[in-house]
Amino acid sequence: MSFAVHRVLRRVLLGVLLTTIGAVIVAFAYESWKSSEQKGLSLLNRFNTVPDFSFVDQDGKTVAESDLKGKVWVADFIFTRCPGPCPIMNSRYAELDRNFQKSGQLKLVSFTVDPEFDTSTILKRCATKYEASNRWHFLTGEKDKLYGLAIEGFQLAIQDPKSVASDFVHSTKFALVDADGVIRGYYDGTSPEVVQKLLTDIGSLLRCGGR
């Protein structure tokens, strides 16, 4: 075998070896990524299934639980006259809204706990203030049904005072709901880290079909 032929053969064998090594590295990286994704999803608990509901949003349109099936969504309970945590919570939602401005896979739902004041018109002003996209629904309706949904459906604390006052108590939690309507996690809506945590968990759900 001539030196030239030997050199060509060596290059071919080296190329095959490098290609094989590259394929192994890619396969290992893919399996590691899949394992990480599955581990992330396994850390998400399964809580209540959200019961049926039907309320009216800031545009006067009816939004029901069935309208959200097949979507990943985040829920919270707020009121527009809130002097404390609600503006912070709304700001966190606005940040989530901006992060998904090119995606139709996420919905944001804010239920009012002060429906006697928070009409669709009032909620529309709030939506405008936070530049809410059409993915973000501010919902109002019958007080008993809203409170029942919060307490029994989402298992979140609500104190029912005779009037909304500065000491009005309601949960500041965000609830992450999967495409089957199952609550997968609760988050502190006033925490500076809540958006990043939600982005991570929402991303994990979406990459697995929302479930």
ROVEX-110293 format. One record per atom (N, C-alpha, C): x, y, z; residue number from 1. Coordinates in pm, whole numbers. Example, Ala and Ser with C-alpha at 12.3 -4.5 7.8 and 13.67 -1.06 7.14 Angstrom:
2
      X      Y      Z pos
   1319   -569    780   1
   1230   -450    780   1
   1320   -330    780   1
   1285   -225    708   2
   1367   -106    714   2
   1290      3    787   2
end
This chain:
211
      X      Y      Z pos
     85   -120      0   1
      0      0      0   1
     88    124      0   1
     60    215    -94   2
    141    334   -105   2
    113    429     11   2
    206    520     30   3
    191    618    139   3
     67    705    117   3
     40    745     -9   4
    -75    830    -39   4
   -206    759     -6   4
   -215    630    -42   5
   -336    553    -14   5
   -354    537    137   5
   -243    511    205   6
   -248    495    351   6
   -296    624    417   6
   -249    738    366   7
   -289    866    423   7
   -439    892    401   7
   -490    860    282   8
   -632    877    253   8
   -716    788    343   8
   -673    661    359   9
   -746    567    443   9
   -749    613    588   9
   -636    669    631  10
   -631    718    769  10
   -727    833    789  10
   -735    922    688  11
   -828   1035    697  11
   -973    988    701  11
  -1002    885    619  12
  -1138    832    616  12
  -1175    772    751  12
  -1083    693    807  13
  -1109    631    937  13
  -1124    735   1047  13
  -1041    841   1037  14
  -1049    948   1136  14
  -1184   1020   1125  14
  -1229   1041   1000  15
  -1358   1106    979  15
  -1472   1023   1035  15
  -1466    891   1012  16
  -1570    802   1065  16
  -1570    805   1217  16
  -1449    805   1276  17
  -1438    807   1421  17
  -1496    936   1479  17
  -1461   1050   1417  18
  -1512   1178   1466  18
  -1663   1189   1451  18
  -1714   1135   1339  19
  -1859   1137   1317  19
  -1931   1054   1422  19
  -1873    938   1452  20
  -1932    849   1553  20
  -1932    915   1690  20
  -1818    977   1724  21
  -1808   1046   1853  21
  -1910   1159   1861  21
  -1923   1234   1751  22
  -2019   1344   1747  22
  -2161   1294   1766  22
  -2194   1183   1700  23
  -2328   1126   1712  23
  -2356   1081   1855  23
  -2256   1023   1918  24
  -2272    979   2057  24
  -2295   1098   2150  24
  -2219   1206   2127  25
  -2234   1326   2210  25
  -2372   1386   2193  25
  -2419   1395   2067  26
  -2552   1450   2041  26
  -2660   1365   2107  26
  -2647   1233   2093  27
  -2745   1142   2153  27
  -2746   1155   2305  27
  -2629   1166   2363  28
  -2619   1181   2509  28
  -2681   1313   2554  28
  -2653   1419   2477  29
  -2709   1550   2513  29
  -2861   1549   2503  29
  -2913   1482   2398  30
  -3057   1474   2381  30
  -3123   1397   2495  30
  -3062   1284   2532  31
  -3117   1205   2641  31
  -3111   1280   2774  31
  -3004   1357   2792  32
  -2991   1437   2915  32
  -3099   1545   2919  32
  -3124   1607   2802  33
  -3227   1711   2794  33
  -3364   1651   2822  33
  -3394   1536   2761  34
  -3523   1471   2783  34
  -3540   1433   2929  34
  -3432   1382   2988  35
  -3437   1343   3129  35
  -3463   1463   3217  35
  -3399   1575   3182  36
  -3418   1698   3258  36
  -3562   1748   3247  36
  -3619   1739   3124  37
  -3756   1781   3103  37
  -3852   1695   3185  37
  -3832   1564   3182  38
  -3919   1474   3255  38
  -3906   1495   3406  38
  -3783   1521   3450  39
  -3761   1547   3592  39
  -3833   1674   3634  39
  -3825   1778   3546  40
  -3893   1903   3577  40
  -4043   1884   3589  40
  -4102   1806   3498  41
  -4245   1781   3503  41
  -4283   1697   3624  41
  -4195   1602   3661  42
  -4225   1517   3775  42
  -4230   1597   3904  42
  -4163   1714   3906  43
  -4165   1797   4025  43
  -4293   1878   4037  43
  -4369   1886   3927  44
  -4496   1957   3931  44
  -4604   1865   3989  44
  -4664   1908   4096  45
  -4767   1827   4161  45
  -4896   1830   4080  45
  -4990   1750   4122  46
  -5125   1752   4066  46
  -5222   1778   4180  46
  -5290   1891   4171  47
  -5385   1929   4274  47
  -5527   1910   4219  47
  -5617   1996   4257  48
  -5757   1987   4210  48
  -5770   2005   4060  48
  -5874   1945   4005  49
  -5918   1980   3871  49
  -6011   2099   3885  49
  -5989   2204   3806  50
  -6070   2324   3816  50
  -6214   2291   3774  50
  -6312   2322   3859  51
  -6452   2292   3824  51
  -6503   2386   3715  51
  -6618   2351   3661  52
  -6679   2435   3558  52
  -6710   2574   3613  52
  -6691   2674   3529  53
  -6730   2810   3565  53
  -6764   2886   3438  53
  -6834   2995   3455  54
  -6868   3081   3342  54
  -6886   3223   3393  54
  -6796   3312   3350  55
  -6801   3451   3393  55
  -6785   3542   3271  55
  -6788   3671   3295  56
  -6779   3769   3187  56
  -6648   3845   3199  56
  -6580   3866   3085  57
  -6451   3934   3091  57
  -6464   4084   3068  57
  -6351   4151   3057  58
  -6347   4297   3045  58
  -6408   4349   2915  58
  -6426   4260   2819  59
  -6488   4299   2692  59
  -6634   4259   2684  59
  -6688   4209   2798  60
  -6827   4167   2800  60
  -6850   4030   2740  60
  -6744   3956   2715  61
  -6755   3823   2656  61
  -6755   3716   2764  61
  -6835   3613   2743  62
  -6841   3502   2838  62
  -6719   3412   2821  62
  -6654   3381   2932  63
  -6539   3291   2932  63
  -6570   3178   3029  63
  -6567   3056   2979  64
  -6595   2939   3061  64
  -6470   2853   3075  64
  -6475   2765   3173  65
  -6363   2674   3195  65
  -6336   2592   3070  65
  -6442   2554   3000  66
  -6426   2474   2878  66
  -6351   2548   2768  66
  -6356   2682   2770  67
  -6285   2761   2670  67
  -6134   2754   2689  67
  -6091   2713   2808  68
  -5949   2709   2840  68
  -5890   2569   2826  68
  -5975   2471   2800  69
  -5926   2335   2782  69
  -5831   2329   2663  69
  -5723   2256   2681  70
  -5623   2247   2576  70
  -5518   2356   2584  70
  -5535   2450   2678  71
  -5439   2558   2699  71
  -5377   2547   2838  71
  -5254   2593   2848  72
  -5193   2612   2979  72
  -5232   2752   3024  72
  -5275   2767   3151  73
  -5315   2899   3196  73
  -5278   2922   3341  73
  -5274   3049   3376  74
  -5242   3090   3512  74
  -5360   3168   3566  74
  -5399   3139   3690  75
  -5513   3205   3752  75
  -5471   3279   3878  75
  -5538   3392   3904  76
  -5522   3460   4033  76
  -5652   3531   4068  76
  -5660   3580   4191  77
  -5780   3649   4240  77
  -5738   3786   4290  77
  -5796   3889   4229  78
  -5756   4027   4257  78
  -5878   4116   4267  78
  -5860   4244   4297  79
  -5967   4342   4282  79
  -5906   4477   4256  79
  -5975   4559   4180  80
  -5915   4682   4128  80
  -5894   4788   4235  80
  -5971   4783   4345  81
  -5954   4881   4452  81
  -5849   4840   4553  81
  -5779   4733   4525  82
  -5678   4678   4616  82
  -5565   4779   4637  82
  -5538   4816   4762  83
  -5432   4913   4790  83
  -5296   4846   4814  83
  -5296   4712   4817  84
  -5174   4642   4854  84
  -5111   4558   4744  84
  -5131   4425   4750  85
  -5055   4335   4662  85
  -5105   4327   4518  85
  -5230   4362   4491  86
  -5284   4340   4357  86
  -5208   4413   4246  86
  -5167   4539   4264  87
  -5087   4603   4159  87
  -4958   4528   4130  87
  -4897   4472   4234  88
  -4775   4393   4213  88
  -4807   4268   4133  88
  -4915   4200   4171  89
  -4956   4079   4101  89
  -4989   4108   3955  89
  -5058   4218   3932  90
  -5091   4256   3794  90
  -4965   4285   3713  90
  -4866   4344   3777  91
  -4739   4372   3708  91
  -4668   4242   3670  91
  -4676   4143   3758  92
  -4615   4012   3727  92
  -4688   3949   3607  92
  -4820   3959   3607  93
  -4899   3906   3495  93
  -4862   3978   3366  93
  -4846   4109   3374  94
  -4810   4187   3255  94
  -4677   4140   3198  94
  -4584   4105   3287  95
  -4454   4055   3241  95
  -4469   3920   3173  95
  -4552   3832   3230  96
  -4579   3703   3166  96
  -4644   3725   3029  96
  -4736   3818   3024  97
  -4806   3848   2900  97
  -4707   3889   2791  97
  -4613   3976   2826  98
  -4514   4022   2728  98
  -4424   3908   2684  98
  -4391   3816   2773  99
  -4302   3705   2739  99
  -4367   3609   2639  99
  -4499   3607   2634 100
  -4569   3515   2543 100
  -4643   3589   2433 100
  -4595   3709   2400 101
  -4668   3790   2303 101
  -4674   3729   2163 101
  -4585   3635   2132 102
  -4586   3571   2001 102
  -4640   3429   2008 102
  -4699   3393   2121 103
  -4750   3256   2139 103
  -4897   3260   2177 103
  -4973   3167   2124 104
  -5114   3157   2159 104
  -5141   3043   2255 104
  -5037   2988   2315 105
  -5052   2868   2397 105
  -5077   2897   2544 105
  -5061   3020   2586 106
  -5080   3054   2727 106
  -5198   3149   2744 106
  -5277   3127   2851 107
  -5384   3218   2889 107
  -5359   3267   3031 107
  -5400   3389   3057 108
  -5392   3447   3191 108
  -5533   3485   3234 108
  -5570   3447   3356 109
  -5705   3472   3404 109
  -5700   3536   3542 109
  -5759   3654   3554 110
  -5770   3723   3682 110
  -5917   3732   3721 110
  -5952   3663   3829 111
  -6089   3666   3880 111
  -6100   3777   3985 111
  -6201   3861   3975 112
  -6218   3963   4078 112
  -6285   3904   4202 112
  -6247   3953   4319 113
  -6313   3913   4443 113
  -6403   4027   4492 113
  -6420   4128   4409 114
  -6503   4244   4441 114
  -6597   4272   4323 114
  -6679   4172   4286 115
  -6759   4186   4163 115
  -6865   4295   4170 115
  -6905   4335   4292 116
  -7006   4439   4304 116
  -6953   4574   4254 116
  -6822   4591   4261 117
  -6760   4714   4209 117
  -6694   4688   4075 117
  -6628   4573   4063 118
  -6551   4542   3943 118
  -6640   4491   3830 118
  -6706   4582   3765 119
  -6784   4548   3646 119
  -6689   4530   3528 119
  -6743   4487   3416 120
  -6661   4472   3296 120
  -6595   4604   3257 120
  -6668   4713   3276 121
  -6614   4845   3242 121
  -6494   4880   3329 121
  -6506   4855   3458 122
  -6396   4882   3551 122
  -6277   4792   3518 122
  -6305   4667   3491 123
  -6197   4572   3460 123
  -6129   4608   3327 123
  -6205   4665   3235 124
  -6147   4708   3107 124
  -6044   4818   3131 124
  -6073   4908   3223 125
  -5977   5013   3256 125
  -5849   4953   3314 125
  -5867   4852   3398 126
  -5750   4785   3457 126
  -5668   4715   3348 126
  -5738   4648   3257 127
  -5670   4579   3147 127
  -5591   4677   3061 127
  -5651   4792   3036 128
  -5583   4895   2956 128
  -5460   4948   3029 128
  -5474   4968   3159 129
  -5363   5020   3239 129
  -5241   4930   3229 129
  -5264   4798   3228 130
  -5152   4704   3224 130
  -5123   4653   3083 130
  -5183   4715   2984 131
  -5161   4681   2843 131
  -5183   4532   2818 131
  -5291   4481   2874 132
  -5321   4339   2862 132
  -5354   4300   2718 132
  -5298   4190   2673 133
  -5331   4138   2540 133
  -5461   4059   2550 133
  -5505   4005   2437 134
  -5631   3929   2439 134
  -5616   3792   2502 134
  -5496   3757   2550 135
  -5479   3631   2622 135
  -5516   3646   2770 135
  -5524   3773   2816 136
  -5544   3800   2958 136
  -5689   3840   2982 136
  -5762   3755   3055 137
  -5903   3779   3084 137
  -5921   3823   3229 137
  -5988   3935   3247 138
  -6029   3981   3379 138
  -6177   3943   3393 138
  -6209   3853   3487 139
  -6344   3798   3493 139
  -6423   3846   3614 139
  -6550   3873   3592 140
  -6641   3912   3699 140
  -6770   3833   3683 140
  -6850   3832   3789 141
  -6975   3757   3786 141
  -7041   3758   3922 141
  -7117   3654   3951 142
  -7186   3646   4078 142
  -7085   3619   4191 142
  -7100   3695   4299 143
  -7004   3688   4409 143
  -6994   3547   4468 143
  -7108   3483   4492 144
  -7108   3350   4552 144
  -7032   3250   4466 144
  -7049   3261   4335 145
  -6982   3168   4244 145
  -6832   3195   4238 145
  -6794   3322   4238 146
  -6652   3357   4237 146
  -6583   3310   4365 146
  -6648   3332   4479 147
  -6591   3290   4606 147
  -6586   3138   4616 147
  -6691   3072   4567 148
  -6692   2926   4568 148
  -6579   2869   4484 148
  -6555   2931   4369 149
  -6446   2885   4283 149
  -6312   2903   4353 149
  -6292   3018   4417 150
  -6165   3045   4485 150
  -6141   2947   4599 150
  -6244   2928   4682 151
  -6227   2849   4804 151
  -6230   2699   4776 151
  -6328   2655   4700 152
  -6345   2512   4677 152
  -6268   2462   4555 152
  -6270   2540   4448 153
  -6202   2497   4327 153
  -6052   2512   4333 153
  -6006   2631   4374 154
  -5862   2657   4380 154
  -5804   2642   4520 154
  -5891   2624   4619 155
  -5850   2607   4758 155
  -5764   2725   4805 155
  -5809   2844   4771 156
  -5739   2965   4810 156
  -5826   3044   4909 156
  -5761   3106   5004 157
  -5831   3176   5111 157
  -5892   3307   5063 157
  -6017   3329   5102 158
  -6086   3455   5075 158
  -6163   3492   5202 158
  -6147   3612   5248 159
  -6227   3663   5359 159
  -6336   3751   5302 159
  -6458   3730   5344 160
  -6572   3801   5286 160
  -6620   3911   5382 160
  -6566   4032   5370 161
  -6610   4142   5456 161
  -6738   4204   5402 161
  -6802   4288   5481 162
  -6923   4355   5435 162
  -6890   4458   5327 162
  -6769   4512   5334 163
  -6726   4608   5232 163
  -6577   4591   5211 163
  -6530   4629   5095 164
  -6388   4617   5065 164
  -6313   4725   5142 164
  -6223   4683   5228 165
  -6146   4777   5310 165
  -5998   4748   5296 165
  -5918   4831   5361 166
  -5774   4816   5349 166
  -5724   4685   5407 166
  -5804   4624   5497 167
  -5762   4498   5557 167
  -5830   4378   5491 167
  -5887   4399   5372 168
  -5953   4292   5298 168
  -5852   4182   5267 168
  -5888   4058   5299 169
  -5794   3947   5284 169
  -5831   3860   5164 169
  -5735   3837   5077 170
  -5752   3741   4969 170
  -5616   3683   4935 170
  -5615   3568   4873 171
  -5489   3500   4843 171
  -5408   3577   4739 171
  -5276   3577   4756 172
  -5187   3637   4658 172
  -5117   3530   4573 172
  -5173   3410   4576 173
  -5113   3300   4501 173
  -5153   3303   4354 173
  -5060   3261   4268 174
  -5091   3228   4130 174
  -5106   3077   4123 174
  -5200   3030   4042 175
  -5217   2886   4021 175
  -5190   2853   3875 175
  -5102   2758   3853 176
  -5070   2712   3717 176
  -5161   2593   3684 176
  -5233   2604   3574 177
  -5330   2501   3534 177
  -5289   2442   3400 177
  -5292   2309   3391 178
  -5248   2246   3266 178
  -5362   2236   3165 178
  -5333   2173   3051 179
  -5429   2167   2941 179
  -5550   2082   2972 179
  -5542   1999   3076 180
  -5656   1917   3118 180
  -5736   1984   3230 180
  -5697   2106   3268 181
  -5769   2175   3374 181
  -5725   2135   3513 181
  -5609   2071   3524 182
  -5557   2028   3654 182
  -5458   2132   3706 182
  -5473   2171   3831 183
  -5381   2267   3892 183
  -5249   2196   3919 183
  -5139   2252   3867 184
  -5009   2186   3878 184
  -4913   2255   3975 184
  -4947   2375   4019 185
  -4858   2443   4113 185
  -4915   2574   4160 185
  -4866   2617   4278 186
  -4903   2746   4335 186
  -4777   2829   4356 186
  -4788   2959   4334 187
  -4671   3047   4337 187
  -4707   3178   4409 187
  -4611   3233   4477 188
  -4631   3361   4544 188
  -4633   3472   4439 188
  -4750   3531   4417 189
  -4765   3630   4312 189
  -4694   3761   4338 189
  -4645   3782   4460 190
  -4574   3905   4492 190
  -4422   3887   4491 190
  -4377   3765   4470 191
  -4233   3737   4472 191
  -4163   3789   4346 191
  -4046   3849   4360 192
  -3970   3896   4243 192
  -3929   3781   4151 192
  -3922   3659   4206 193
  -3877   3544   4127 193
  -3992   3468   4061 193
  -4116   3510   4085 194
  -4229   3429   4041 194
  -4236   3417   3889 194
  -4203   3523   3817 195
  -4213   3517   3670 195
  -4115   3416   3613 195
  -3992   3418   3660 196
  -3893   3325   3609 196
  -3931   3181   3641 196
  -3980   3158   3763 197
  -4022   3024   3802 197
  -4137   2976   3714 197
  -4233   3064   3691 198
  -4346   3026   3607 198
  -4304   3002   3463 198
  -4215   3086   3411 199
  -4167   3066   3274 199
  -4104   2928   3258 199
  -4029   2886   3358 200
  -3966   2753   3354 200
  -4071   2643   3353 200
  -4167   2651   3444 201
  -4267   2545   3456 201
  -4366   2547   3340 201
  -4403   2665   3294 202
  -4492   2675   3177 202
  -4422   2616   3054 202
  -4294   2649   3039 203
  -4218   2596   2926 203
  -4213   2445   2928 203
  -4191   2387   3047 204
  -4188   2240   3059 204
  -4321   2179   3020 204
  -4430   2240   3063 205
  -4563   2188   3028 205
  -4588   2198   2877 205
  -4557   2313   2821 206
  -4583   2333   2679 206
  -4505   2238   2591 206
  -4381   2210   2630 207
  -4299   2117   2550 207
  -4350   1974   2559 207
  -4437   1948   2653 208
  -4496   1813   2668 208
  -4645   1816   2639 208
  -4685   1905   2554 209
  -4825   1911   2511 209
  -4919   1972   2612 209
  -4864   2042   2712 210
  -4948   2108   2811 210
  -4994   2019   2925 210
  -4938   1898   2930 211
  -4984   1802   3032 211
  -4868   1744   3113 211
end
